[in-house]
Amino acid sequence: MKKNLLILSLAGMATVLSAESKSFDGYSYGGIGFESATYKEAHGSLKSSAKGSSPVYTTGSLVRVNDRYDFSLDFSSTLLPSTITEKWSNSSGTILTDDYALLANSAQILVHYKLTPQHRIVVGPYYVLNTFKRYNQIAIDPTQVVVVPGVTEEQSASVSGLIGYWYESSTAALEGWRYKGSALVSHPLWQKTTNTASTGDIAFSDIGGYNVDISAYVGYTLFKGFEIGTFAGYNRQQRNGGGPKLDSVGNHVTWPENTLTTYRAGVNAVWHFRD
């Protein structure tokens, strides 16, 4: 009789624990913050640099699949690109400036393999679309550069294969503090870059380069299923460039080696209200 009571007691306890953990097995989030981005290009002795800050929006979710696997969705986008001055220089100094604006968008869909509920290995695709607009070019040294009139737009899209480490202290807002962090690396599998400054249908598909992303989050539960927290992160996108290619009028067009480095920080709201 006592043995049966003990078995029933343990079974009841397991049911309660299972129900409690299942009740908070994932979450959704949305946030707003700022990103400081530095973009650089290099082709031989010619180099460019631009740095500015813009508001950014983030959203996503973590979904429980089973005791071994989860998956997550994460999206971010520049809300209002700031206009800054981009400088082009060579060994003799600055030769050209222009007004520059960057609209950065990214999305990642990751499968989580849970070594433990907290420690995970993640893999999946990482999509990036960066749109650069340049206008109001001013030649500091007209003998070394040709001014392109009007507005030019460059679009650089890529899909990368991603792998990394992910930590979740708890998979949802339950009580007290919650922590999250990740360190991710990826390599382009597909790339397409175009620029309206070139004449004709010129596109670069070179996949040389890499991406690195490091992020951290700390949140506090205001009430069961809802928390407010702060996030910070670092992202680097390195592309080796490509070309040269001939455009429709015989000009040699090159996609220079380029690097986009971004620091971001902001506030997130995290929720999970399902029973």
ZAMARGU-4260 file (C-alpha; in steps of 0.2 Angstrom, whole numbers, plus 5000, padded with zeros to 4 digits):
<rodrens>
0) 5000/5000/5000 | 5014/5012/5005 | 5023/5008/4989 | 5008/5012/4978 | 5006/5028/4987
5) 5024/5033/4984 | 5022/5029/4966 | 5006/5039/4964 | 5015/5053/4974 | 5030/5053/4962
10) 5019/5052/4947 | 5008/5067/4953 | 5024/5077/4956 | 5031/5073/4939 | 5014/5079/4931
15) 5015/5095/4941 | 5033/5099/4935 | 5029/5094/4917 | 5014/5105/4917 | 5023/5120/4925
20) 5038/5118/4912 | 5026/5116/4897 | 5016/5131/4902 | 5032/5142/4899 | 5040/5132/4885
25) 5043/5147/4874 | 5040/5166/4871 | 5038/5180/4859 | 5047/5197/4860 | 5048/5214/4852
30) 5060/5228/4855 | 5067/5244/4850 | 5084/5252/4851 | 5099/5260/4842 | 5112/5253/4831
35) 5129/5261/4828 | 5136/5255/4811 | 5152/5258/4802 | 5154/5253/4784 | 5171/5252/4775
40) 5176/5248/4757 | 5193/5245/4750 | 5199/5243/4732 | 5218/5245/4731 | 5223/5262/4738
45) 5205/5268/4737 | 5196/5267/4753 | 5179/5273/4760 | 5172/5275/4778 | 5155/5280/4785
50) 5149/5279/4803 | 5131/5283/4810 | 5118/5278/4822 | 5099/5274/4818 | 5084/5267/4827
55) 5082/5248/4825 | 5067/5236/4828 | 5068/5218/4833 | 5056/5204/4835 | 5055/5185/4836
60) 5050/5170/4846 | 5057/5154/4853 | 5046/5138/4850 | 5047/5122/4860 | 5047/5106/4849
65) 5051/5093/4861 | 5063/5089/4875 | 5078/5089/4863 | 5074/5102/4850 | 5067/5120/4849
70) 5067/5132/4835 | 5069/5151/4835 | 5064/5166/4823 | 5073/5182/4825 | 5071/5198/4814
75) 5078/5215/4814 | 5076/5231/4803 | 5082/5249/4803 | 5067/5260/4807 | 5074/5277/4800
80) 5091/5277/4792 | 5101/5292/4796 | 5110/5302/4783 | 5129/5304/4786 | 5144/5309/4777
85) 5154/5295/4768 | 5173/5299/4764 | 5183/5292/4750 | 5202/5293/4751 | 5218/5286/4744
90) 5236/5289/4748 | 5235/5308/4744 | 5220/5310/4756 | 5201/5313/4755 | 5196/5314/4736
95) 5177/5313/4737 | 5163/5314/4750 | 5144/5310/4748 | 5128/5308/4758 | 5125/5290/4763
100) 5111/5281/4771 | 5110/5262/4776 | 5094/5252/4778 | 5099/5235/4786 | 5087/5220/4787
105) 5091/5203/4794 | 5082/5187/4798 | 5087/5170/4805 | 5078/5154/4807 | 5087/5142/4819
110) 5085/5124/4825 | 5091/5122/4843 | 5099/5106/4849 | 5098/5106/4868 | 5113/5099/4876
115) 5103/5104/4892 | 5088/5115/4893 | 5100/5130/4895 | 5115/5125/4884 | 5111/5124/4865
120) 5119/5121/4848 | 5110/5131/4835 | 5110/5129/4816 | 5100/5137/4802 | 5100/5150/4788
125) 5104/5168/4791 | 5097/5181/4778 | 5104/5199/4776 | 5098/5213/4765 | 5108/5229/4766
130) 5102/5244/4755 | 5115/5258/4753 | 5109/5275/4746 | 5122/5288/4740 | 5119/5306/4734
135) 5126/5324/4734 | 5144/5318/4729 | 5157/5332/4730 | 5174/5330/4722 | 5188/5336/4734
140) 5200/5333/4720 | 5192/5332/4703 | 5207/5326/4694 | 5206/5309/4703 | 5188/5305/4704
145) 5172/5306/4693 | 5156/5313/4701 | 5141/5302/4699 | 5125/5313/4698 | 5109/5310/4706
150) 5105/5295/4718 | 5114/5278/4717 | 5107/5263/4726 | 5117/5247/4730 | 5108/5232/4737
155) 5117/5217/4744 | 5108/5202/4749 | 5115/5185/4755 | 5109/5169/4763 | 5122/5161/4775
160) 5124/5144/4784 | 5125/5148/4802 | 5131/5138/4817 | 5134/5143/4835 | 5131/5142/4854
165) 5115/5148/4863 | 5111/5150/4881 | 5094/5152/4889 | 5093/5152/4908 | 5074/5149/4906
170) 5064/5147/4891 | 5050/5160/4896 | 5046/5174/4908 | 5041/5164/4924 | 5048/5174/4939
175) 5063/5184/4944 | 5078/5187/4932 | 5081/5178/4915 | 5097/5178/4905 | 5101/5174/4887
180) 5116/5175/4876 | 5123/5168/4860 | 5139/5168/4849 | 5135/5164/4831 | 5146/5162/4815
185) 5140/5160/4797 | 5147/5159/4779 | 5138/5165/4764 | 5130/5152/4753 | 5122/5164/4741
190) 5125/5182/4737 | 5118/5195/4725 | 5125/5213/4725 | 5119/5226/4712 | 5122/5245/4710
195) 5113/5257/4700 | 5129/5267/4697 | 5134/5253/4684 | 5127/5253/4666 | 5118/5237/4662
200) 5113/5222/4671 | 5128/5219/4682 | 5127/5208/4698 | 5140/5200/4709 | 5137/5183/4717
205) 5154/5180/4725 | 5152/5171/4742 | 5169/5175/4750 | 5167/5182/4767 | 5159/5178/4784
210) 5147/5185/4798 | 5149/5185/4817 | 5136/5189/4829 | 5137/5190/4848 | 5122/5195/4859
215) 5116/5196/4877 | 5100/5199/4885 | 5094/5202/4904 | 5076/5203/4908 | 5065/5204/4924
220) 5048/5196/4926 | 5035/5210/4930 | 5021/5196/4931 | 5019/5178/4926 | 5022/5177/4907
225) 5028/5195/4904 | 5045/5203/4907 | 5055/5218/4902 | 5073/5218/4898 | 5088/5225/4889
230) 5098/5218/4875 | 5115/5222/4868 | 5125/5215/4853 | 5139/5215/4840 | 5138/5210/4822
235) 5151/5210/4809 | 5148/5206/4790 | 5164/5204/4780 | 5163/5202/4761 | 5178/5199/4750
240) 5170/5208/4735 | 5171/5202/4717 | 5175/5207/4699 | 5180/5216/4688 | 5166/5215/4676
245) 5162/5224/4660 | 5146/5234/4659 | 5136/5238/4644 | 5147/5253/4639 | 5164/5244/4642
250) 5168/5251/4659 | 5176/5239/4672 | 5165/5237/4687 | 5171/5230/4704 | 5163/5226/4720
255) 5176/5231/4733 | 5180/5222/4748 | 5168/5228/4762 | 5165/5227/4780 | 5149/5232/4790
260) 5152/5232/4809 | 5137/5236/4820 | 5134/5238/4839 | 5116/5238/4845 | 5107/5240/4861
265) 5089/5243/4867 | 5074/5237/4877 | 5063/5221/4874 | 5046/5216/4880 | 5045/5197/4881
270) 5028/5188/4884 | 5020/5170/4885 | 5002/5170/4890 | 4997/5153/4885 | 4992/5141/4898
</rodrens>
